């Protein structure tokens, strides 16, 4: 029997089930817990929080989650790997050290991965000729220089591997790829070579399956959602990895949810582009090589994954201010619910026009009718109610504010049987746009700091 | 050969998400014998036509015969992308369902196991 390791998924995004990681480390055997907190928008939110308070800028759920698990982590020597450090992994580490102190736990080794945050280096980089051009539009980052909120490089598995090698039990990173969190312990435990591309790809595929938490163990499963047992107590996925790169996806016994070839297929196809070129900092994985096999109840074998060498670039995710937006809703009831909502929309747009307000976009949707399907929505004979949802986006904050003031008056000055305005006037919020770019790997160096309390 | 009109959801399931302003829709055959139907029926042109008024850019199709699945990228679909979009479904989560509403004509023999 080969030595294998069990890597549990504990979090699929910042805002996921708070108790999921605790369940993963207490309901059955695991060796590693990976927790993914970062979406594209998350770094900009964290950067803003750090501006207001230099002690913040990380996933604030994390220290509390770790504190609750800590006695179990120490007792069973379970290692935690997470990118919840956001734009302030050191502050996150210190918060966890404080929790350990409170519990009288000494000798806890925490590793931190930094160097991904290039916000302060943008001028230096562009001066060196690194354009950080937008991967979609091709424009140089200097176009939005004065509006940038955050800028982070996506690191892969290797800085985490280094922290593991130095004996860290908890590893907190900034912007690390979701897949690197799962690949790293495999490289560390199995001693895989840097250029063993098939195994790099195998660990990367396992990472893609774990990175969205319950979405691979029965959550959001369109195949046959009614057949998924006990979603209330869904068990998050666990990857049981073997040195040859074979991975079994499973979950703890006596938990809800479902791990089947069909649930794994849905997750494999989630947010991918060209399946032959799934590019990460560690390798290029070929999703058309993956072989899936049901090996028992809630147990799927993932094998035969092929990979190719990594590219010379890291991906950069920057975010920048791009105006303001606001949106609000009103609910119209039978009779003629949809007709009334459409009339209200026309009246509101006429008033916005009369006021001379300018927006980059005004979008009207009828929730309950077409907000998901647009022109594909079927026209029903008679609907009971519909929610008018209208939003605006523009450069002028005053104009967006005024839109918010014009919505509520429709209740007394528009079509009848209207309700649902408990939330007050829609307020303008900052629009944060996303700037994807590439940077030569030679231009950035990850820093790994391991300390013991 | 007699044909039968079915909805894509009868022979496939799907998952969708966002990639910037593009949506990705993975369509998976419910049984491997349905994969050739997906290959034949879900052409780029057909999918582009289906999403008229939703997808305003190019449609790309990728084949994953190992999973009995196709992956579609619908460019210029999400109103500027996740953080900018005013749409209720700014992340394209329900594009999967929208795809599965498509009606297709299939030879009856192909549907029988």
Interface residues (C-beta under 8 A of the other chain):
Chain A: X40 X41 X44 X136 X220 X222 X223 X224 X262 X265 X266 X267 X268 X269 X270 X271 X272 X273 X274 X275 X276 X287 X288 X289 X290 X291 X292 X319 X322 X325 X327 X361 X363 X365 X367 X371 X372 X373 X374 X375 X376 X389 X391 X392 X393 X431 X432 X433 X434 X436
Chain B: X13 X14 X15 X17 X18 X19 X20 X21 X24 X26 X28 X30 X50 X51 X52 X53 X54 X62 X63 X64 X65 X66 X67 X68 X69 X71 X73 X79 X80 X81 X82 X83 X84 X86 X87 X88 X89 X93 X94 X96 X97 X98 X100 X101
